[in-house]
């Protein structure tokens, strides 16, 4: 099975200092770029997170503080990584809920105005969970009949993710070999931001999905309680969430002019 592409797609995986999208940092990123003609390019970078990697996290992915001490920071790598992926769609395993939000945070911290306006994303884990309810190692065994050697290493995980998607297309005839359709199928819920703090209602208007204003239209809350905007900007929310909220506020101001 050859993936039907109209533009490149980058399968990527992150190893990080933890699982908090707003606070944690990337220590390794591997990207497998698949071109429409089937050719592949792969890049892997070790990253100095500029903070301590907890021992319990090192035990999972094996990347120690000493290993990344002399590696470049994400800010130093950000433009090179962005140039590699900017013309592509994205693919990953649990990427919609973790890897893409965290990558966006790192990009924004580095001053790169990252967004997904011209990209779609395929979350292979979502396809797997909708079809079989397993993990990546089990998915690799189930679909490809191979053991995942080097699990929790970014390079091994990206290669396995790409192979699993090809095997899923072979196994499920009703999965259309079309990146947009696969992206739609691998999305549980559409949100305005990556982390899911701002969603959409049935009228496709932005709503808050948390806290005291859960379910309320963002535009209405910003009108009735202007201080809520400032509270979110100063609180520990992801940078991309703050960016989307700011865009909504500016859009509302421009509509008044």
N, C-alpha and C positions, 0 to 999 in steps of 0.2 A: 504493500500500500504506500503510495506517495501522497503526501499532504498537498491538497489543492490550494495553492497560494496565488494571490494577486500582488502581494508585497511581502517582504521578509517578515519572519516571526522570530522573536528572541525568547527562547526558553531559558529561564534563569532561576538561580537558587541562592539564598543568602545563609551564611552562618553569622551569628550575632552574639552580642553580650547578654542577651535575654529576650523576653517576649513582649516588652512594653514598647509599643510603636512610637510613643512620644519621647521616650527617654533612652532606649537602648540603641546600640551602634552596630554597624556592619564590621565584621572582622575578615570575611571572605565573601567574594561574589564571583560566581561563574556564569557565563552566558554562552549558550549555544545558539548561534544565528543560522537559521535555515532559509535559504534563498528560494525564490519561485522555481528555479531550474533544478532544485534538489541539492545544490552544493551547500556545504556547511562550513561555518567559521566558528571557532571556539576560543574564548578568552577567559582567563581566571586571574583574579587579583587578590592578594592578601592585603589587608587594610589595618593600619594602626588606628584603633578606635579612640585613642587619646583618653582612655579611662581603663580601670581595672576590669579584667574578665573574671567573673566569679569562678571559683574552683569547681562548683557543681556544673557549670556550663562547659568548662574546659573538658570535664569528664565525658561530656556528650559528643562534642565535635573534635576534641583533640587539639584545638588551636590555643596555645598557651600565650601568656603575656610576653614571654621571651621571644616567641616565634614571630610576633608582629611588631616588636619594639622598634625595629629599623625599617619597617615598611612605610610607604607613603600613607598619608591620611586620606579620608574620603574626599575632603575638599581639594586635595591635590590631584585626585583621580577623576573627580566628578565630570569635568568637561570631556575627557577621553571616553568615559563610560557612556555619557549622554550622546556623544557623536556616534557611538557604536549602535545605539538602540533607537535613535530618534526617528528613523524612517521605517520602523517596524511595529508590528503588533507584538503583544507579550503573551507568554505562556509559562505556567508553573504549577506547582503542587501546593495547594493552600495559598496560592499567590494573591488572590483577591482580598483575602482577609488578613494576610500578614506581610508577605514579601513586597507587594506593590505599595501598600501604605508606608512601610518602613523605608523603602527606596525613595519614595516621594519626600519623606521627612529629611533624609540625608541630602537629597538634591536641593531642597529649599534652604536647608542650613548652609549649604555651600554656595548659595546665590544663583542656582540654576532654576529657572522658572518651569519646572516640570509639571505637566498635566497629561491627561489622557484624551484630549479633545479629538486628536487624529489617530487614536489607537483603539483597538479592542483587546480584550484579554481572555484567554482560555484558561480556566482553572481545572486542570486534569483531575484534581482530587474531587471536585464537585461532580464531574462526570462519573468518576469511580464510585462515589458514595451514592449517587442516584441509581447506579446500576448494580453495585455489589456490596457496598458498606465495608470497606477495608482500609488498610494503611498503605504507604508507598511500597514498603518491602513486600507486603502481601500482594499488592497490585502487580508488582514486577514479576513475582512468582506466578500469580494467577494468569496474567495476560501473556507474559513472555516465557514462562516456564524456566526462569533463571533466578538464581540467588543474587540479591543485591549486595555485591562486595563493595565495601567502602561506604556504607550507609552513613548519613550525617556528614559526609564530605560533599562540598558544593558541586564539584565536578561530576562525581558519581551520580548524585541525585538529579542533576540536569539531564545527563545522558539517559538515565532510567525514565525520567518524566517524558522525554521525547519519544522513547521507544514504546512506553505504555500508551501514549495517545495514538500512535500508528496502529498498535495492536487493538485498541478500542475501536478504531475505524474499521478494521478488518472483522472484528467480532460482532459489531452492532450495525446491521444494514440500514437501520433507521437513523443513524447518526450521519448527517450530511457532511461531506468532505468540503466544508466551506468555513473559513475562519470566523466570519460574522455569526453564522448559525451556531458554531461550536461555542463561541463566546456567549451568545444568548443562553444556550443550554447550560453552560457551566456557571451561570450567575443565579444565585438564590434570590437575591433582592437587590433592586437598583437603588443606589444611594447617590446623593450629590457629592459627598466626600468619600474618601477611601475607607475611613474608619467607621462609617455608619452612624455618625452623630446627627447628620442631616439627611433625611430621606425625602420621598415624594408622596403626595397623597393621590387620590384617584384623578384629580385634575392636573396632575404633573406639576404641582406647586410644591416648593420646598417646605418641609415641616421638621421640627425638632423630634428626635426619636428617644430622648432621655430627659430625666429631671422633671421639674415642676411644670414645664411647658411641653411635655411629651405629647405629640399629636397635633400641636398648634402650628399654624403657618408662621414661618420665620418672619415674613414681612409684617405680619400683624404684631408679633412679639416685639420686634424692633421699633414699631410705631408706639406701642402702648408702654413698653418698658425699655427706654433707650439705654439704661445702665447695664442691661443684660449683655449687650454687645461688648462693652468694656470689660465686664467680668470674664467673659469667655476669652477675650484677647489676652488677659493677664493671668488666666488660670492655666493648668497643665493639660491643655488640649493639643492635639497634633497641629503642626504648622499648616498642613493642607486644609484641615477643617477651618482654621482661622482665615485662610486665604479665600475659601468658598464663601464664608460668612461675610467677609469684607466685600466680595464681588456682589453679593445679594444686596448689601447695604448701599453700595455705589449705584447699582442698577435702580434701586428704589428712589435714590436722590435724583438720578438723571431723569426718571419718569416724571418727577415733579417739576422739572425745569421746562 
